[in-house]
């Protein structure tokens, strides 16, 4: 998306992920939190017109080259903007099940089984102290699972995010309170595996 960045619309209703993620959480998460990241990213870039022709992926991938006076703002808000844009797209009504095709084969080859892969993602996301994300990424050679703090993006490491789960408390606290593992178990039931598979193919192709 071109600058000024726009808040992406959800392709489904706020209550479409019930009972796994409640409508009120979705409404606040998208309309307040994601909107704030969008607005704050635009505000930061107002100070540097020379950056306004770059995509958010380019900005995050070259974060160390972003001028120091806005680097933290772009890191936090550009990361929040991009992470959430992906997050909404890899979920959807009628989700869940298991990956298929090349993605399933790659997961099994890398992690041993789909079940072991899920355990690894859950462990990374649960073990992230404080706010952050759990990720499945393409690191240029294969699949890898890890967590990042705050709104840090795998793009900052030169990796392509394939799947990511938000473990900031605003993503789950209204329904799950401090039970992050319960939220993660429920979240798998929202996944749109065809979209995750598309991102996997795109990442492999560079």
C-alpha positions as CSV (number, residue, x, y, z in Angstrom):
1,X,0.0,0.0,0.0
2,X,1.2,3.5,-0.8
3,X,1.8,6.3,1.6
4,X,-0.2,7.5,3.4
5,X,-1.0,4.0,4.6
6,X,-4.6,3.1,5.1
7,X,-6.1,0.9,7.7
8,X,-6.9,-2.3,5.8
9,X,-10.6,-3.4,6.0
10,X,-11.4,-6.8,7.4
11,X,-12.8,-9.2,4.9
12,X,-15.1,-10.7,7.5
13,X,-17.4,-9.5,10.3
14,X,-16.0,-8.8,13.8
15,X,-18.0,-11.8,15.2
16,X,-16.9,-14.2,12.4
17,X,-14.2,-15.8,14.5
18,X,-16.5,-16.5,17.4
19,X,-16.2,-18.4,19.8
20,X,-12.5,-18.5,19.4
21,X,-11.9,-14.7,19.3
22,X,-14.8,-12.6,20.5
23,X,-16.3,-9.7,18.5
24,X,-15.5,-7.0,21.0
25,X,-11.8,-7.9,21.0
26,X,-11.8,-7.9,17.2
27,X,-13.5,-4.5,17.1
28,X,-11.0,-2.9,19.5
29,X,-8.0,-4.7,18.1
30,X,-8.7,-3.6,14.5
31,X,-10.4,-0.3,15.0
32,X,-8.3,1.1,17.8
33,X,-4.9,-0.7,17.9
34,X,-4.3,-1.3,14.2
35,X,-5.7,2.1,13.4
36,X,-3.2,3.7,15.9
37,X,-0.3,2.0,14.3
38,X,-1.4,3.1,10.9
39,X,-1.8,6.8,12.0
40,X,1.5,6.8,13.9
41,X,3.4,5.4,11.0
42,X,2.0,8.0,8.7
43,X,2.9,10.7,11.2
44,X,6.5,9.5,11.4
45,X,6.9,9.5,7.7
46,X,5.6,13.0,7.4
47,X,9.0,14.2,8.6
48,X,10.9,12.4,5.8
49,X,9.2,12.8,2.4
50,X,12.1,10.9,0.8
51,X,10.8,7.7,2.5
52,X,7.2,8.1,1.4
53,X,7.6,6.1,-1.8
54,X,8.8,3.0,0.0
55,X,6.6,0.1,0.9
56,X,6.3,-0.9,4.6
57,X,8.1,-4.1,3.7
58,X,11.0,-2.1,2.4
59,X,11.1,0.2,5.4
60,X,11.1,-2.7,7.8
61,X,13.6,-4.7,5.8
62,X,16.0,-1.7,5.8
63,X,15.1,-0.5,9.3
64,X,18.7,0.3,10.2
65,X,18.8,2.7,7.3
66,X,15.8,4.6,8.5
67,X,16.8,8.0,9.9
68,X,17.4,7.7,13.6
69,X,14.9,10.4,14.6
70,X,12.0,8.2,13.3
71,X,13.6,4.7,13.4
72,X,11.9,3.6,16.7
73,X,8.5,5.0,15.5
74,X,8.8,3.1,12.2
75,X,10.0,0.0,13.9
76,X,7.1,0.0,16.3
77,X,4.3,1.4,14.2
78,X,5.4,0.0,10.8
79,X,5.9,-3.4,12.5
80,X,2.4,-3.1,14.1
81,X,0.9,-2.1,10.8
82,X,2.4,-4.9,8.8
83,X,2.0,-7.6,11.4
84,X,-1.7,-6.9,11.9
85,X,-2.3,-6.7,8.1
86,X,-1.0,-10.3,7.9
87,X,-2.8,-11.4,11.1
88,X,-6.3,-10.5,9.8
89,X,-5.6,-12.2,6.5
90,X,-4.4,-15.6,7.8
91,X,-7.6,-15.9,9.9
92,X,-11.1,-16.3,8.8
93,X,-14.5,-17.9,9.4
94,X,-14.6,-21.6,9.1
95,X,-10.9,-21.9,9.7
96,X,-8.8,-24.5,11.4
97,X,-7.9,-28.0,10.3
98,X,-4.4,-28.6,9.0
99,X,-2.1,-27.3,6.2
100,X,-2.1,-29.1,2.9
101,X,0.2,-29.6,0.0
102,X,3.7,-28.2,-0.1
103,X,3.3,-26.3,3.2
104,X,2.3,-29.5,5.0
105,X,5.2,-31.4,3.5
106,X,7.7,-28.6,4.5
107,X,6.4,-28.5,8.0
108,X,6.6,-32.2,8.4
109,X,10.1,-32.3,7.0
110,X,11.3,-29.5,9.3
111,X,9.4,-30.2,12.5
112,X,8.6,-33.9,12.3
113,X,4.8,-33.6,12.3
114,X,2.0,-31.0,12.2
115,X,1.4,-31.7,15.9
116,X,5.1,-31.0,16.8
117,X,5.0,-27.8,14.7
118,X,2.0,-26.6,16.7
119,X,3.7,-27.3,20.0
120,X,6.8,-25.4,18.8
121,X,4.7,-22.3,17.8
122,X,2.7,-22.5,21.1
123,X,5.9,-22.8,23.1
124,X,7.6,-19.8,21.3
125,X,4.4,-17.6,21.7
126,X,3.8,-18.7,25.3
127,X,7.4,-18.1,26.2
128,X,7.6,-14.6,24.8
129,X,7.9,-12.5,27.9
130,X,5.4,-9.6,27.8
131,X,4.1,-8.4,24.5
132,X,5.1,-9.9,21.1
133,X,4.5,-12.4,18.4
134,X,5.1,-16.0,17.6
135,X,6.2,-16.7,14.0
136,X,6.6,-19.3,11.3
137,X,9.0,-17.7,8.8
138,X,10.9,-18.6,5.7
139,X,14.5,-17.7,6.5
140,X,15.8,-18.0,2.9
141,X,16.7,-21.7,3.3
142,X,13.8,-23.2,5.2
143,X,11.1,-22.8,7.8
144,X,11.9,-21.6,11.3
145,X,9.8,-20.8,14.4
146,X,10.6,-18.1,16.9
147,X,9.1,-15.2,18.8
148,X,9.8,-11.5,18.6
149,X,9.1,-8.8,21.2
150,X,6.8,-5.9,20.8
151,X,5.9,-5.3,17.1
152,X,9.3,-6.4,15.7
153,X,8.9,-8.0,12.3
154,X,10.8,-11.0,10.8
155,X,11.4,-8.6,7.9
156,X,13.9,-6.9,10.1
157,X,16.0,-10.1,10.1
158,X,15.6,-10.6,6.4
159,X,13.0,-13.3,6.9
160,X,9.6,-13.6,5.3
161,X,6.7,-14.2,7.7
162,X,4.4,-17.1,6.7
163,X,2.3,-17.2,9.8
164,X,2.2,-15.1,13.0
165,X,0.1,-15.0,16.2
166,X,-0.3,-11.9,18.2
167,X,0.3,-12.4,21.9
168,X,-0.1,-8.8,23.1
169,X,-2.7,-8.9,25.9
170,X,-5.1,-6.8,23.8
171,X,-5.4,-9.7,21.4
172,X,-7.0,-12.0,24.0
173,X,-7.5,-10.5,27.4
174,X,-11.2,-9.8,27.3
175,X,-12.0,-13.5,26.8
176,X,-9.0,-15.4,28.1
177,X,-7.5,-13.0,30.7
178,X,-4.1,-14.3,31.6
179,X,-4.6,-17.7,30.0
180,X,-2.4,-17.2,27.0
181,X,-2.1,-20.9,26.3
182,X,-5.9,-21.2,26.1
183,X,-6.0,-18.4,23.6
184,X,-3.3,-20.0,21.5
185,X,-5.2,-23.4,21.4
186,X,-8.3,-21.6,20.3
187,X,-6.5,-19.5,17.7
188,X,-5.5,-22.5,15.6
189,X,-9.3,-22.9,14.9
190,X,-9.3,-19.6,13.1
191,X,-6.5,-20.2,10.6
192,X,-7.1,-19.8,6.9
193,X,-4.5,-22.4,5.8
194,X,-5.0,-21.6,2.1
195,X,-3.7,-18.0,2.7
196,X,-0.9,-19.3,4.9
197,X,0.1,-21.7,2.1
198,X,0.0,-18.9,-0.5
199,X,2.3,-16.8,1.7
200,X,4.7,-19.8,2.0
201,X,4.9,-20.1,-1.8
202,X,5.4,-16.4,-2.2
203,X,8.2,-16.4,0.4
204,X,10.0,-19.3,-1.2
205,X,9.9,-17.4,-4.5
206,X,11.5,-14.4,-2.9
